[in-house]
Amino acid sequence: MSAVRTTCPYCGVGCGIVASPTAQRDVAIKGDTAHPANRGKLCSKGTHLGETVGLEGRLLHPMIGETRVTWDMALDDVAARLADTVADYGPDSVAFYVSGQLLTEDYYVANKLMKGFIGSGNIDTNSRLCMASAVAAHNRAFGEDLVPCTYADLDAAELIVLVGSNTAWCHPVIWQRIEAARERTGAKLVVIDPRRTETAERADLHVAIAPDGDVALFNALLAELAARGQLDTGYLAAHCEVPVGYIAGLDAAAHGIDPATFAALADLVAAHPRMVTMFSMGVNQSVCGTDKANAIINLHLATGRIGLPGAGPFSMTGQPNAMGGREVGGLANMLACHLGFAEDERAAVRRFWKAPNLCGGPGLKAVDMFRAVHDGRIRFLWVMATNPAVSMPDAAFVREALARCPNVVVSDVIADTDTSRFAHVRLPALAWGEKDGTVTNSERVISRQRPFFAPPGEARADWRTLCDVAARLGHGSAFAFASPAAVFREYAAMTALAAGRGKVLDLVAQASLTDAGYDALEPSRWGGEHPLRRRYPTPSGRARVVPVEPPPASTGLRLNTGRYRDQWHTMTRTGLSPRLAAHRREPLLEVSPGDAATMGLVDGGLGQVTTPAGAAVFRVAVHDGQAPGAAFAPMHWTDAMASSGRTGALVVAATDPHSGQPGFKNVGATLAPVVSDWHAFVLSREPVTPVAPYWVRSRIAGGWLTEVEGKGEADLPAMLPAGTSSEVRDAAHGMVRTAVTGPDGALLALAYVTRTGTLPQRDWLVRQFAGSTAALPELLAGRPAQPQPDSGPLVCVCHDVGENAVRAAICAGAGTVAAVGAATCAGTNCGSCRPLISRLIAQEQTALQEAAE
């Protein structure tokens, strides 16, 4: 098969990819130089997509309970459960929980079925967990969920302000664009974040606000610019609705940060009118996230820094199709095509869909939806392409809800997820590389995801599964779509309802696309480059400056959760990649040195985090980038990958009153050390699940690496597969090392246990396990017979470059990130390791200077 142009399935940057299948389930990946979002660049996750497209762990057949059934049997069962539930308890006893991993066509059909024909608004999406506050802020300020910027504005900006975003890790291709702009034009960079992240280390100014300190800071900035006479009063008068006295009543001193830092920030903002403010999860994932976003938008409106090249507030989307889902009504509080529930809009949608049973109003947002599942109001739940048993806040409560629900249907690509364990029916869905449809990225660009693999097993497109259920419910004529192109045409035609009401969303010109035209569809942006400047899609045609108040200050230690550079969501895809797993093999609890000393936490030891929602155990990493009184833990680990590393179990189910979005970034917590009697790790061909209080599994070439700690005696046989064991012991240190081979002599597993000693280095053993090249005595010794160069901790996952190689290049004269890249290739692909390379350069140069003195 020839190369296929498609779109990356990870974040909202929406990078174009050229996929070239090389075998039945093998593909070569490179960036699409013709795609406007990335111009050929890819991050580490996109670069290594080829390691994640195998069929390991796939759900390939419909299942009712643990019984494989035909599609007809499964669809009949789902339709009967749904129909019976509606008949007995009404349409609001049914809910769909969907995902930004769905394509727009899947989303459209799901929303149409639920809101138009089942007759309930109870369809919500995991985008509620990442984008809902930005949506609410856009609607409050602009009258429509509309990002007013494009990536090209980064090229034209004089000042780029990143708020609540570790861009170098979470949106690396955007980070490369920012770096290029700084090198080319000298643009300044400000990072506003409680943590000194890798992104913050590269900024001209890092503003270390307190958790949820954003509203106070941006209100104070607005007041300061007003005091300096730098508001665009003409723009405000002509194009904005401003509450009388609001701006004048703001206090420039109430910023909550160091006065010198505030003065430096205000000077930068005042001196650079071409300013883009990019905000992400640190803004959105908050119980005051909508107010945070409106505080940012208020500053841009009041200064007229919007709708112009290089100027505007820019919400960075988390998922690949969060925007597309918002367009077609994937959130419970909207209908479709940016329409709400006003009677004239409901009437227009009813006529368009020919849906006499159209829902009467909004449905339940995600947190309230699972509360309704828990208390029995919702008795049928269909989960599509997401894992709420891990990702939802108060995940223990969510699991109780799923266990109580009499009808749980899960459509997924993976057979065993934390959520699918509660399913009565599991339906096999298409994965990336098999899907066919469209996605919309953060800058409103619609791109095609195209298939380059045949559907494996009996997997089907989600839109097709939904149409088949709709037909069984008696709605076949409204869901007689023959292809994703047919779904897209109907959606595009429906945007006429939005355009006719003054909305910017308008795809009517694409409603007549032929199937061939749809197949060949090039990336295209709705709304143009700068859709907002002179007129806004509000009743008055003016933008609204929205009054916002800072929340009360938090007290006690605060837990922040977020992403790692090389992992995605709950690791059902990235967890299959040995390269990506190498960056962080365990979830780390990052704490400041002072807090670690006070709480008895040791770098490399274990620490327990306890919140009102639950508890979890992590490996401790003492990190001076953490502010005192704060801790950070990653969101990715599940019960399938660890014994106790789920941050969803820690987050309380408090939500923003405007958006319904939970607060993942500011949770009251306590920390305590966890002391183990023994430490171990296991290399195995197949996953092992030790009987121990702490274990974490990660993918390696040829198998799995599992870290284990426990109390009492280590039950080594329980950690290992059956086979012939070879063993060495050191009673003085409580050391046991075991190799297990199969009947043919093939190496099946290695295990290393110690009570008081140290464990051997993993990297060399991982390489030997992959290739089975070392002799058994070397493997049991945990080191080669002849010393070999040590590459050190992995720095660049794209090119497999270790820290020692980077330091050697620096000592040999590579004094810049570019020079290190030229010498080692590190940092020359996705760029997300460049902040670390910069830090290593600074360390080595400081060491050389001290040695010279």
FENHU-V553761 format. One record per residue. N is the residue number from 1. SS is DSSP state (@ for helix, = for strand, . for the rest). PHI is phi in whole degrees, 0 to 359 (none if undefined). Layout:
# FENHU-V553761
N/SS/PHI + N/SS/PHI
This chain:
# FENHU-V553761
1/./none + 2/./284 + 3/./299 + 4/=/238 + 5/=/273 + 6/=/217 + 7/=/231 + 8/./300 + 9/./267 + 10/./264 + 11/./279 + 12/./283 + 13/./300 + 14/./76 + 15/./291 + 16/=/283 + 17/=/229 + 18/=/254 + 19/=/252 + 20/=/241 + 21/=/299 + 22/=/244 + 23/=/201 + 24/./302 + 25/./229 + 26/=/223 + 27/=/210 + 28/=/266 + 29/=/242 + 30/=/213 + 31/=/288 + 32/./272 + 33/./294 + 34/./270 + 35/./275 + 36/./291 + 37/./286 + 38/./230 + 39/./52 + 40/./95 + 41/./281 + 42/./219 + 43/./274 + 44/@/297 + 45/@/294 + 46/@/295 + 47/@/302 + 48/./255 + 49/@/302 + 50/@/299 + 51/@/279 + 52/@/244 + 53/./259 + 54/./289 + 55/./260 + 56/./300 + 57/./78 + 58/=/288 + 59/./272 + 60/./247 + 61/./217 + 62/./298 + 63/=/226 + 64/=/251 + 65/./61 + 66/./256 + 67/=/256 + 68/=/288 + 69/./228 + 70/./282 + 71/@/298 + 72/@/300 + 73/@/296 + 74/@/294 + 75/@/294 + 76/@/300 + 77/@/294 + 78/@/298 + 79/@/297 + 80/@/294 + 81/@/300 + 82/@/294 + 83/@/297 + 84/@/295 + 85/@/295 + 86/@/298 + 87/@/298 + 88/@/274 + 89/@/232 + 90/./92 + 91/@/296 + 92/@/283 + 93/@/273 + 94/=/245 + 95/=/211 + 96/=/246 + 97/=/241 + 98/=/245 + 99/./205 + 100/./292 + 101/./276 + 102/./287 + 103/./279 + 104/@/303 + 105/@/296 + 106/@/298 + 107/@/303 + 108/@/299 + 109/@/293 + 110/@/299 + 111/@/293 + 112/@/297 + 113/@/295 + 114/@/291 + 115/@/281 + 116/@/270 + 117/@/236 + 118/@/288 + 119/./95 + 120/./231 + 121/./275 + 122/./282 + 123/=/233 + 124/=/223 + 125/=/225 + 126/@/294 + 127/@/296 + 128/@/302 + 129/@/278 + 130/./231 + 131/./236 + 132/@/297 + 133/@/290 + 134/@/297 + 135/@/301 + 136/@/297 + 137/@/293 + 138/@/300 + 139/@/294 + 140/@/295 + 141/@/275 + 142/@/254 + 143/./86 + 144/./199 + 145/./285 + 146/./216 + 147/./277 + 148/./274 + 149/./239 + 150/./225 + 151/./297 + 152/@/297 + 153/@/294 + 154/@/294 + 155/@/291 + 156/@/262 + 157/./286 + 158/./269 + 159/=/222 + 160/=/243 + 161/=/248 + 162/=/256 + 163/=/241 + 164/./61 + 165/./216 + 166/./270 + 167/@/302 + 168/@/301 + 169/@/263 + 170/@/268 + 171/./221 + 172/@/299 + 173/@/291 + 174/@/296 + 175/@/300 + 176/@/299 + 177/@/293 + 178/@/295 + 179/@/300 + 180/@/296 + 181/@/295 + 182/@/295 + 183/@/292 + 184/@/279 + 185/@/244 + 186/./78 + 187/./304 + 188/=/271 + 189/=/233 + 190/=/243 + 191/=/241 + 192/=/252 + 193/./196 + 194/./299 + 195/./264 + 196/./272 + 197/./280 + 198/@/301 + 199/@/291 + 200/@/297 + 201/@/296 + 202/./262 + 203/./276 + 204/./290 + 205/=/212 + 206/=/254 + 207/=/254 + 208/./269 + 209/./288 + 210/./288 + 211/./307 + 212/./62 + 213/./270 + 214/@/294 + 215/@/298 + 216/@/301 + 217/@/294 + 218/@/287 + 219/@/297 + 220/@/294 + 221/@/299 + 222/@/298 + 223/@/295 + 224/@/295 + 225/@/293 + 226/@/297 + 227/@/296 + 228/./274 + 229/./71 + 230/./251 + 231/./281 + 232/./269 + 233/@/296 + 234/@/294 + 235/@/293 + 236/@/302 + 237/@/293 + 238/@/274 + 239/@/228 + 240/=/225 + 241/=/264 + 242/=/237 + 243/./302 + 244/./301 + 245/./80 + 246/./295 + 247/./295 + 248/./296 + 249/./275 + 250/./282 + 251/./248 + 252/./291 + 253/./270 + 254/./267 + 255/./264 + 256/./79 + 257/./232 + 258/./302 + 259/@/303 + 260/@/294 + 261/@/295 + 262/@/297 + 263/@/297 + 264/@/296 + 265/@/296 + 266/@/298 + 267/@/297 + 268/@/296 + 269/@/295 + 270/@/294 + 271/@/275 + 272/./228 + 273/./293 + 274/./277 + 275/=/237 + 276/=/251 + 277/=/251 + 278/=/263 + 279/=/233 + 280/./220 + 281/@/296 + 282/@/296 + 283/@/272 + 284/@/290 + 285/./276 + 286/./207 + 287/./285 + 288/./233 + 289/@/296 + 290/@/296 + 291/@/295 + 292/@/300 + 293/@/297 + 294/@/291 + 295/@/297 + 296/@/294 + 297/@/297 + 298/@/304 + 299/@/298 + 300/@/290 + 301/@/295 + 302/@/292 + 303/./260 + 304/./68 + 305/./268 + 306/./202 + 307/./73 + 308/=/233 + 309/./304 + 310/./79 + 311/=/212 + 312/=/151 + 313/=/274 + 314/=/231 + 315/=/277 + 316/./270 + 317/./287 + 318/./278 + 319/./251 + 320/./294 + 321/./226 + 322/@/301 + 323/@/292 + 324/@/299 + 325/@/296 + 326/@/294 + 327/@/298 + 328/./257 + 329/./95 + 330/./290 + 331/./269 + 332/./293 + 333/./261 + 334/./217 + 335/./272 + 336/./194 + 337/./56 + 338/./63 + 339/./262 + 340/./255 + 341/./251 + 342/./301 + 343/@/299 + 344/@/292 + 345/@/289 + 346/@/300 + 347/@/296 + 348/@/294 + 349/@/293 + 350/@/301 + 351/@/293 + 352/@/297 + 353/@/278 + 354/./54 + 355/./239 + 356/./295 + 357/./259 + 358/./304 + 359/./299 + 360/./273 + 361/./186 + 362/./299 + 363/./262 + 364/./275 + 365/./288 + 366/@/309 + 367/@/298 + 368/@/292 + 369/@/300 + 370/@/287 + 371/@/296 + 372/@/291 + 373/@/296 + 374/@/296 + 375/@/268 + 376/./92 + 377/./291 + 378/./259 + 379/./240 + 380/=/223 + 381/=/230 + 382/=/247 + 383/=/257 + 384/=/234 + 385/./61 + 386/./206 + 387/./226 + 388/@/296 + 389/@/296 + 390/@/252 + 391/@/274 + 392/./288 + 393/./293 + 394/./49 + 395/@/298 + 396/@/295 + 397/@/296 + 398/@/298 + 399/@/294 + 400/@/300 + 401/@/298 + 402/@/297 + 403/@/293 + 404/@/279 + 405/./289 + 406/./285 + 407/./219 + 408/=/243 + 409/=/247 + 410/=/234 + 411/=/258 + 412/=/203 + 413/./268 + 414/=/256 + 415/./288 + 416/./237 + 417/./240 + 418/./300 + 419/./280 + 420/@/295 + 421/@/294 + 422/@/261 + 423/./281 + 424/./273 + 425/=/226 + 426/=/241 + 427/=/243 + 428/=/284 + 429/=/254 + 430/./286 + 431/./256 + 432/./302 + 433/./95 + 434/./242 + 435/./287 + 436/./220 + 437/=/173 + 438/=/231 + 439/=/224 + 440/=/238 + 441/./267 + 442/./294 + 443/./256 + 444/./71 + 445/=/269 + 446/=/270 + 447/=/230 + 448/=/270 + 449/=/261 + 450/./243 + 451/./281 + 452/./227 + 453/./240 + 454/./289 + 455/./302 + 456/./278 + 457/./53 + 458/./247 + 459/./297 + 460/=/227 + 461/./294 + 462/@/298 + 463/@/297 + 464/@/293 + 465/@/300 + 466/@/297 + 467/@/297 + 468/@/294 + 469/@/292 + 470/@/302 + 471/@/297 + 472/@/291 + 473/./272 + 474/./95 + 475/./246 + 476/@/302 + 477/@/295 + 478/@/277 + 479/@/232 + 480/./271 + 481/./280 + 482/./269 + 483/./196 + 484/@/298 + 485/@/299 + 486/@/294 + 487/@/297 + 488/@/299 + 489/@/299 + 490/@/294 + 491/@/300 + 492/@/300 + 493/@/296 + 494/@/293 + 495/@/296 + 496/@/300 + 497/@/294 + 498/@/287 + 499/@/300 + 500/./292 + 501/./251 + 502/./84 + 503/./284 + 504/./279 + 505/./298 + 506/./206 + 507/./243 + 508/@/303 + 509/@/297 + 510/@/264 + 511/./290 + 512/./257 + 513/./302 + 514/./285 + 515/@/300 + 516/@/294 + 517/@/295 + 518/@/295 + 519/@/300 + 520/./265 + 521/./304 + 522/./271 + 523/./305 + 524/=/216 + 525/=/256 + 526/./275 + 527/./89 + 528/./78 + 529/./291 + 530/./225 + 531/./288 + 532/./244 + 533/./198 + 534/./265 + 535/./219 + 536/./246 + 537/./280 + 538/./253 + 539/./304 + 540/./272 + 541/./79 + 542/./247 + 543/=/286 + 544/=/247 + 545/=/280 + 546/./257 + 547/./297 + 548/./225 + 549/./241 + 550/./296 + 551/./284 + 552/./299 + 553/./293 + 554/./281 + 555/./235 + 556/./75 + 557/./292 + 558/=/243 + 559/=/261 + 560/=/244 + 561/=/238 + 562/=/185 + 563/./263 + 564/./260 + 565/./301 + 566/./249 + 567/./239 + 568/./223 + 569/./46 + 570/./261 + 571/./68 + 572/./294 + 573/./255 + 574/@/295 + 575/@/296 + 576/@/271 + 577/./262 + 578/@/300 + 579/@/296 + 580/@/291 + 581/@/292 + 582/./292 + 583/./292 + 584/./220 + 585/./279 + 586/./226 + 587/./285 + 588/=/255 + 589/=/267 + 590/=/269 + 591/=/224 + 592/./286 + 593/@/302 + 594/@/295 + 595/@/295 + 596/@/299 + 597/@/295 + 598/@/296 + 599/@/264 + 600/./75 + 601/./271 + 602/./242 + 603/./302 + 604/./90 + 605/./276 + 606/=/251 + 607/=/223 + 608/=/258 + 609/=/255 + 610/=/235 + 611/./230 + 612/./300 + 613/./271 + 614/./169 + 615/=/218 + 616/=/207 + 617/=/240 + 618/=/225 + 619/=/288 + 620/=/274 + 621/=/232 + 622/=/283 + 623/./221 + 624/./285 + 625/./281 + 626/./276 + 627/./289 + 628/./303 + 629/./84 + 630/=/221 + 631/=/221 + 632/=/227 + 633/=/218 + 634/=/279 + 635/./264 + 636/./273 + 637/./281 + 638/./234 + 639/./292 + 640/./286 + 641/./241 + 642/=/201 + 643/./281 + 644/./198 + 645/./231 + 646/./269 + 647/@/285 + 648/@/300 + 649/@/287 + 650/./258 + 651/./279 + 652/./284 + 653/./270 + 654/./275 + 655/=/229 + 656/./294 + 657/./292 + 658/./269 + 659/./254 + 660/./75 + 661/./277 + 662/=/286 + 663/./263 + 664/./265 + 665/./251 + 666/./207 + 667/=/241 + 668/=/296 + 669/./211 + 670/=/237 + 671/=/238 + 672/=/210 + 673/=/289 + 674/=/242 + 675/./257 + 676/./251 + 677/./274 + 678/=/213 + 679/=/230 + 680/=/205 + 681/=/216 + 682/=/231 + 683/=/254 + 684/=/215 + 685/./289 + 686/./249 + 687/./300 + 688/./243 + 689/./235 + 690/./295 + 691/./271 + 692/./202 + 693/./292 + 694/=/225 + 695/=/209 + 696/=/219 + 697/=/249 + 698/=/218 + 699/=/284 + 700/=/228 + 701/./298 + 702/./86 + 703/=/164 + 704/=/222 + 705/=/247 + 706/=/238 + 707/=/271 + 708/=/221 + 709/=/219 + 710/=/196 + 711/./251 + 712/./71 + 713/./260 + 714/./285 + 715/./272 + 716/@/298 + 717/@/302 + 718/@/290 + 719/@/269 + 720/./240 + 721/./284 + 722/./290 + 723/./160 + 724/=/270 + 725/=/258 + 726/=/242 + 727/=/216 + 728/=/233 + 729/=/226 + 730/=/227 + 731/@/297 + 732/@/297 + 733/@/252 + 734/./62 + 735/=/261 + 736/=/225 + 737/=/230 + 738/=/228 + 739/=/241 + 740/=/242 + 741/=/240 + 742/./272 + 743/./302 + 744/./269 + 745/./85 + 746/./291 + 747/=/287 + 748/=/258 + 749/=/198 + 750/=/228 + 751/=/224 + 752/=/226 + 753/=/233 + 754/=/213 + 755/./260 + 756/./235 + 757/./269 + 758/./256 + 759/./268 + 760/./294 + 761/./295 + 762/@/284 + 763/@/301 + 764/@/296 + 765/@/296 + 766/@/299 + 767/@/294 + 768/@/291 + 769/@/296 + 770/@/294 + 771/@/260 + 772/./51 + 773/./258 + 774/./280 + 775/./285 + 776/@/301 + 777/@/301 + 778/@/296 + 779/@/296 + 780/@/290 + 781/@/288 + 782/./81 + 783/./201 + 784/./287 + 785/./298 + 786/./250 + 787/./306 + 788/./237 + 789/./302 + 790/./261 + 791/./283 + 792/./78 + 793/./303 + 794/=/293 + 795/=/257 + 796/=/249 + 797/./288 + 798/./297 + 799/./243 + 800/./56 + 801/=/250 + 802/=/269 + 803/@/296 + 804/@/294 + 805/@/293 + 806/@/294 + 807/@/296 + 808/@/296 + 809/@/295 + 810/@/296 + 811/@/296 + 812/./275 + 813/./116 + 814/./282 + 815/./262 + 816/./228 + 817/@/300 + 818/@/296 + 819/@/292 + 820/@/298 + 821/@/298 + 822/@/295 + 823/@/276 + 824/@/234 + 825/./78 + 826/./300 + 827/./81 + 828/./265 + 829/./253 + 830/./277 + 831/./85 + 832/./288 + 833/./267 + 834/@/298 + 835/@/301 + 836/@/294 + 837/@/300 + 838/@/300 + 839/@/295 + 840/@/295 + 841/@/299 + 842/@/299 + 843/@/297 + 844/@/293 + 845/@/293 + 846/@/296 + 847/@/297 + 848/@/295 + 849/@/293 + 850/@/295 + 851/@/295 + 852/@/290 + 853/./282
